[in-house]
Every structure is written in C-alpha cells, then in structure tokens.
Amino acid sequence: MSAEIVPFIVLGLAVSIAMRLPLGKDLAVPAFLLPWFALTPDIGFSLPLSKIVFAVLIIKYLVHGRFDPVKSSIFLIYILLLASGLGAASFALWETSSGVEFVGGAFRNGWLRVFVTAVSLTLGFAPIFLLLAKKVDIPFHFLIRCICISLLTLCLIGIFQFAVFVITGIDILPLGLFTGAEAEDLRTGLVSMGGSLYMRPGSLSGEPKSLGITACVLLLMLITMGRQIFPSKFARYLASGAGLLTVLLTQSTSAFVSLCLGLAVYLGLRRVGRPLRTGEVFSLYTVGAVLILTVFLTRVSDTDTIGLSTQYIEEPDSIISLLQSRTVNRLEVEDFDVIILKSMLNDPTMIVIGKGLGLAHLFTNDYIPDVWRYYMQDRIIFPKTGLTFYLASGGIFSVFLFVMLMTALTPGIQRERDLLDRRLWQYLIVVQRTVIPLMFLAMIRIYVLELSLLVGAILTLSLQYAVNIHDRRNLLPVNRNGGRRPVSTPI
C-alpha cells in the first residue's frame, strides 16, 4: 500500500469517530490532529486533516441547530480579516501581470489561490466557532488534555524515529512520505558533524522545526498547568523529558527562539504577580507585535539575502558547536519571510494594505538570491511567522485585527464591581500565564498559530462559563489561594 493513502485512511477514521461522539467531546478529534501536519493530503492544494474534520463538524452542528457564531466578537474579527485580505488580493491581482504562473497547478494561482486560502482561514476559525455552540456541554479540561497528549505523542514518535536512525541508519519518516513524492524526492533532516550524519527528527509534525516548536508548546503548558493536565508525577516527568529531548534533537533555531521567548514572557508575568487588565493585555500584544515587526523589517532591510543564505557553512566538530551553529548563530528572519518582507519594503503600499490572502509570494522573484532559486523561483512561498502572514494578507489593518483576536482570546480583569471566588481568581492567573506566552509564539511562528489560538479559546471560554453560568465542573483544578477579583469575558 502506498504511503500516500495513509492520510485519507486517518481522515476516514477521524471523521467516523467524531461523528459518533456526542456534541462537545467530538471536538477532541480534530484538536488532537491539529499539529499533525505530515498527514496533510495534497489534492492540488494542502488542507490539514484537522481542518477537514472541523468542516465536517460544522455541518454536524448545523444539522443539530447548535452552530451560531454570528453574535461573537470573534466572528466580527474574522469578517474584517477576510474582507481586508480579499480587498488587498483584488488590488494585487489587478496589478500583477496576467502571464505569471506558479508551480503547482490552478489551485496555486490567481483567484483560486485566494479562494483556497480564504477557506483555510475560515476553517482556522472553525474550532473557536464550534466552542461557542449553543446548548452544548464543552469538556474544556478533556480538550486541553487531548491536545497535550497529542503533542506528547508527536515528541515520542520523533524520539523513536531518531533512535531507529541511530541503530539502522534508516529514516522511517522522511519528509514528504505521505504526499506521494517519488523515493528520490523524499528528504531527511540531516546535518553533518565530525564527518558523520546527524538526523533531525520531524515525527508526524511535518518537519524538524515544527516538531521542535510543538515540543515548546507542550513544555510551556506543563510549566503553568502540568499538575492539572497530568495528575501523575510519572506522566509529568515523561512529558517534560520528552519535550526537552525533542527540542534538543531537532536542533531547531525556531524552537530555541520560541522556548526562550515563551519563558521570558512567562517569567515576566510571574514577576508582575497579578492578572493583567484587558487594556494591559491589549497593550502587551500591541507592543510585542510592533517590536517583533520592527526587528524583522530592520533585519531584512539591513541584510544581504545572499549573505544570509551562505553563512554558517563550516561543519561543526562537536555536539556543542553543532548546537551553537543550529541555534544562537542563526538568529535570523526565516528565508521565506526575508523575501516576502523585502518585496513589501520595496513598495510601502504593500505594508499598508498587504498583498492579499494567499498572495505573499507575488512580486518576490526579483529578491530571491541565486542560491535560493532552486526551491523558490516561480513557486508558492508562504510566511513562516504569524505577523508576516497577517501583514502580507491585509497590511497594518490585519495586524491590528490579529492583536484584537489575541486579546479576545485572553481573559483579563475588567469590571471592579464583579467579584470572583478565590478559585476563579487563581484560575485567571494560570490561564493568563499559559495563553499569553503561546500568543507570542503565534506571532513569531505560524506553525503554532492555530494551536495557540485554540488553547486560548478553550481556557478563556472555560473561565467565561464559570463566571457567567456558574459552572465550575470543567475548570482545571488549581490551588485555592488568592483573592476576590473581577474578570472580563471578551469572547
């Protein structure tokens, strides 16, 4: 049996299980599959399995009369993001030469590309809309635990993949295995050290860097609510060890930067010692987005792309030098983002209005250095950071909407007249210390964008249900200390 059929088998099983489960619990199936990018089937365009299952669940909830996201502020943000992306796309395609075609077929060109991206964006919001379903008992604790088990499973598969390679020299999960690629086109994440090859496992998350960032999400969630997710001490030690080992094995700059940034934000929140107000949350995200974009744009404008692509060519001779070459020596903007941002800096109008949904690759060929042309020329190149994605899609306005979205998915203190009991006060602290670092990861790495937004929605809604409906059953247990304070329910 060809490996190409595996994603469709998994899809069939996932849909079957999701349709059999009761409303609410069925969300665990696509949530579990969310970071399993290697199982994405290519049918002229790429649509992750989780999004396909979420689409099926939308139909299921519509049939039951429970799907009604229109009254949510999240729905307004979605409509505005979609409108800004489509507006920018209209302008960009009108300006683009009609003769430009990109490798990959019709779905990767012109308005069909925009349509596919708009569908993908819609399905990216689907889990949030489904969480807002009417008269559905959402098992928040169960969903968070399923996500963490999924992340842990990916880490364990990656460690097993590495061990098999060390023993046999065979990569059992090469990149492109499930896409129908020919044997000679399959790739293994290899680096050379001391004359021998060292493999960077990718597990079923797509590639080594996405596996490394996935492990970072697991580690950050364990730091803030490990005892609530895994009551067993053995399970917590296993998850923490697997996450740390995975980050080390992937040798990913992205994972290194993500973990450092997430820990810095978490420690900063601990230093504050209290929950942030809603306005403070918005200000924190705004300042973070501005600083990150400033660093990106400054780095790109001041750096020769050819220099970026030809440095670090010396072969490391030890594990320490290998770690250094793969991490601190490569603190740079991602290759695709370099080209996209350079093309936008050349025309400041693009910074303001963007290029349109799915059209970040337009006008980039002139900025691709020769050493990168073999995999970029006339191909779809996509942003690898959340902020670059929204900037390219709809300009500054879309970035502002992204900040509003993150704020809406992060609870904060709002009304002084509302009082919470001690358990809710402590839970608010835990949720903020979990969600805010993950949102910063979403800004700098698109691989965990939808995962971070989903975790934020689950935890924020669990708190909102407890405040508005006085339903404490699905709160993750926390220590009973703290004070009585108000909380906003932005969604």
N, C-alpha and C positions, 0 to 999 in steps of 0.2 A: 504493500500500500504506500502510495506517495505521501510524503510528509505534508504536502500542500493541502490535503483533505482534513488534516487534524483540526485546524481552526473551525471548520464547518461542523465537525463532529462535536467539538466542545460547545459551539454555539447551539446546536440542537439540544444537547443535554441541559445547557443553562436555561434555555427558553422553556423546556419541558418542566424543569424543577421550579422555575419562577412562576409559571402558570398554575402549578399545583399548590404552591404555598399561599397562605392567607394574605390579604392585603396588609402591608406594613412589613411583614417578615420577608416578602418576596424581594424587597429592595436589597437584601443582603447578597443576592446572587450577582447582580451587576456591580455592586460595591466591591465584592471580592475580586472580580475580574478587572477592575479599573486600572491597576498598574501592570497588567499582563500584556504589554504592547507587542511582544513577539508573536502572539497569536492573532495579530491583525490580518485579516484576509485582504488581498489586493484584487479588486474586481473592476479595475480601471481607475479606482480611487481607493484610498485607505480609510476605513471606518472601524475603530476598535470594537471588539466584541461587546464590551460593556455598554457602549452607546446603542448598539443594535438591540440589546436586551432592554435597555431603558426605553427605547422606542416602542417595543412590544408592550411593556408595562403601561405606557401612556394609553395605548389602545385598551388595555385591560381596565384601567381606572376610569376611562371614559365610558366604557360599557356599564360599569357599576355606578356611574354618576358621581364619582368622587374627585375627579380632576378639575380643579378650578383655581388656577394660579393668578387670575387677572387682577384680583384685589391686592396682591402683594406688591410691595415696593420693588422687589427683585424683578418682577415682570416689567415694570416701567424701565428699569435699568437695561434689561435685555432688549426691549423695543428700541431704546435710544442707541444702544451699541449696534444693533442690526441696521438701523436707519443710517447711522454715520458711516458704517462700513460699506453699505450699498451706495450711498451718495458719493463717497470717495472712489469707489470702483467705477461708477459711471464716468466720472471725470478722467480717471486713469486710462480706461479702455478707449475713450474717445480720443485721447492724446496719443495712445500707442499706435505704432504702425500696424496695419492690419496683416502684414506679412510675417510678423513674429510668431513663431510656433515653438512650443516647448516639448521636450521629450516626454512621452507617457500617454499620449492619446488625447481624445477630445475632452475627457473629464478634467484634464490638467491644463486646459486652455480657455481663455476668454470667459464668457458669462457662465459656462458650465462649471468652470473652476470656482467662480464666485458662488454659484448655487450650492455646490458641494460643501464649500466652507461655511455657508450660511446654515445648512442642515447640520453640520458638525457643531457649530456654535450653539444652535438650538438644543441639540441633544446634550451638549455640555451643561446646559441649564436644567435639563430634564430631571436629574436627581433632586435638585432643590425644589422644583415644582411638585414632584411626587411626594416629597416630605411634607408639603403644605396641603396634601389631600384632605378633603372634608371627611369627618367622622371616621377616621382611620387611626387605630391604636399603633403608633410608631414605636418599635422597640429600640430606642436610641442606644442603650447600653449594648444590646446584641449587635447592632450595626457597627459600632466602634470596635468591638471585639473581633468581628469578622474581618474588618479592614486590617487590623493589626496581625491577625493570623495569616491573612493573605501576604502581607509584607514579610512576615517571618518565613513563610513557605518559600517565597522567592529567594530569600537570603540562603536558606538551607539548600535549595536546588543549586544555587550558584556555588556554594562551598563544595557540594558533591561534584559538580561539573569540573571544578578546579582539581579536586582530588583525583578524579578519573584521568585528567590530562597528565598530572604528575606521574601517575603509575603507568599509563599506557601510551601517552603522547597523542591521544585522540581527543578532539573536542567534540563532545556528544551533542552540543547545542550551538553550532556555528551560526553567525549572523546571516539571516536570510533563509534559514532552514525551512520555514513554513510559508514562504512566499512563492514557491515554485521555481526558484532560481536554479540554474544548472549547477552541477557539482563544482565546476571550476570557478563559479561566481560566488560560492559560499565563502564567508570571511570569518577569521578567528581574531579576536582581540589579542594580539601578541606584541610584546616588547622584548628587546634583546638586552641581556645583562651578562657581562663577563663571558661573552661568546656563546651563551645558551639562551633559548627562548623561554619567555615567561608569559603565561596566559592570564589575561584579564577576563574573568567570567562575566557573562551577560545574563545568565539564567534565562528566564522567560519574560524578562522585562524589556527586551529589545536590543540593548547594547550595554556595555560595561558602565558608562556614565549614568544611565538611567537606573541601573541596579544600585549603584553607589548612592544616588540621591534618594532612592526608595529606602535604603537602609538608614539614611539620615532622618527621614520622616519617622521611621519606627523608633529610632533612638530618642528623638525629641519627645515623642508621645510617651515613651517609657519613663523619661525623666519626670514628666509632670503628673502622669496618672498611671504609672506602672502597676501599683498595687491594686488599683481598681480594675484594670484590664486583665491582668494575670494575677489572681489571688495567690497562686502557688509560687513560693520562692524559687523553686527549681525552674519553672516556666519563665520567670523574670530573668534569672541568670542566663538561661538558654537564649532567650530573645536578645538580651543585651550583648552577650558574647558573639552571637551570630551576626548581629548588626555591625559591631565593631570590626569583626574579622572580614566581613563583606566590604566595608569601606576600605580596609587595607588591601584586600586582594584586587579590587577594581582599579586601584591606582588612579582614581579619577580626580582631576582638578575640580570639577564641578561639585563632587561630593565633599571634597576638602573645604571648599569655599562655603558650601551650603551648611555644613555642620558648624563651622566657625561662626557664620552669621547667625544661625539659629540659636546657638549657645549664647552669643553676645546679647541678642535681644532678650532671651530668657533671663539671663543674669541681670540685665538692666531692669526688667520688670520685678524681679525679686528685690532689687535694690530700692525700688520705689516703695514696695511694701504694702501697697493698697491697690484695689482695682482702679482702672482709668475711667474717667468720664467719657461719654460718647464723643464729645468735642475733642478730647485729648487723643482718643483712638484715631479719629479722622486726621488730626494734625500730625500724629506719628506716621501714619501711612503716607500722607502728602509729602512730608519732609523726606521720608525714606525714598519715595518714588523720584522726587526731584534730585536728590543726591545721587542715586543709582544712575539715572539717565544722564546727569551731568558727567559722571565718571565715564560712562560708556561713550558719550559723544566726544568728550575731550580726548579720551584714549584713541578713538578711531581717527579723529581729525589730526592728531599729532603723530600718528604711527604709519609707517610704510607697510602696506599689507604684505609685500614681498618679504620684508624683514620679519614680520610676524610668522610667516609660514616656513622660514628656513632656519630659525634659531633652534637651539636645543638638539643639535644633530649628533653631539658626542655620545657615544654609547656608555651608559653607566657601568661601573665595575663592582658595585656593591648594592645591597638592598637599601642602604641609606641614601646613596647617590641616585638610585632609581626612584625612591620616594621623593627626593628633592626635585628631580627632573620632571616627575609627573604631577607635582603639586605646586610648591611655592615658586618654582621657576617658570610656571605657566599661568600666572595670574593675569589673564588677558581676556579680552572680549572673544566670544565664540566666533569661529570662522564665518558662518553664515551671517551672523549679526554684524560683523565687520563690513561685509559687502553691502548689506541692506542699509545700514546706517550711513555708510559713505555715499551711497547713491542718494539718500534723502538729504544729507548735508549739502550736496551739490545743488539741490533745488529746495530752498527753505519752505516753499509752499507745501511740500510733502510733509514737513514736520508739523505744519498747522492742520492740514486736512487728511493726511495719510495717503496711502496708495489704494486702499480698498480691501475688502475681505478676500483673503487668499491670494493677494497680488503683490506680496512683499518682494517677489522675485523680479518684478518688472523694472526695467531701466538699470539692471545691475551688471550686464555683461562687460561694460567698459571699465568696471572697477575690479574685475577678477584678475589676480596675478597669474602669470603663466603656470606656475607650479600647482595652482588650484583648478585650472580649467578642465582637467580630465574628469572631474566629478561635479563641476558647477556649470560649465558652459551650456547654455540653452536648456538647463534643467530647472525643475522647481526647487528653489532653495527657500527654506522657511525659517522664521525666527526661532531661536532656541531659548529665549527669555520671555517671560510673561509681559514685561513692559515693552519690549521691542515688538511683540506681536500686536499689542493694542495700539502702539504708536504707528506702526505700519498700516494697521487696519483702518483707523479713523482719526489719526493725528492726536493732538493735545486733548481734544474733547473726549476721545475714547479712553485716554489715560486717566482723565478726571473721573469718568464713569467707572473705570476699574477700581479706583480708590474708593468711590462711593459703594461699589459692590463689596469690597473687603470690609468696609466699615459696617455695612448692613449685616454681614455675617459674623460680626464680632460684638458681643454684648458689652454694654458699658453703663456706668451709673448715670442716671438722667434726672429723676424726679425726687426731690427731697421728702415729699410727703408720703412716698411709698416706702414701706418697711418690709424687710425680708427677715426670716429667722436666721439663726446662725449657720445652719447647714447650707442654705442658699447663698449666703454671703461668702462662705468658704468655697462653694462650688463655682461662684463667679470668678474668684481668683484663679482657680485651677483652669477654668475654661479660657480665660484671657492668656494665661501663661502657656497654654497649648496652642491656641489658634493664632495669636499674633506672630510668633516665630515662623509658623507654617505659611502665613501670608507673605512674609518677607522672602521665604524660599520660592513662593509662586512668582514673585516679582523678578527673580533672577534666573529661574529655570522653569521652562514651560512643561517639562516632563511631569512635574508635580502640581501643576496649576489646578487642574480639575479635582485632583485628590485633596489638595489643601482646602479648596472651596467646599467640597463635600463634608470634610471633617468639621469645618467651621459651621456649616449649616446644621449638621446633626447636633453638635454641642450647644449651639445658640438656641435652637428650637427646643432642645430638652429643658433648658433653663426657662424659656418662654412658657412652655406648657406648665411647668411647676408654678410659675408666678401667676399666670392668668387663669389656669384651670385647676390649680391646687392639686396637681397630680405629681406626686413625688416618686412613683413607682419606678420610673425609668432613669432617674438621676443616678449617675455613677456615685457610689458611696465615697464620702470624704470625711475628714476629721471634723468633729463637732466643736470647733472653736471659732473665734472671730466675733463680729458684732452684727448689728442690725442695720442694713443699708439698702437703698433703692437700686434698682437695675432697670435699664432700658430694654425694650424688646423690639429692635429695629426692623425685623422682618415682618 
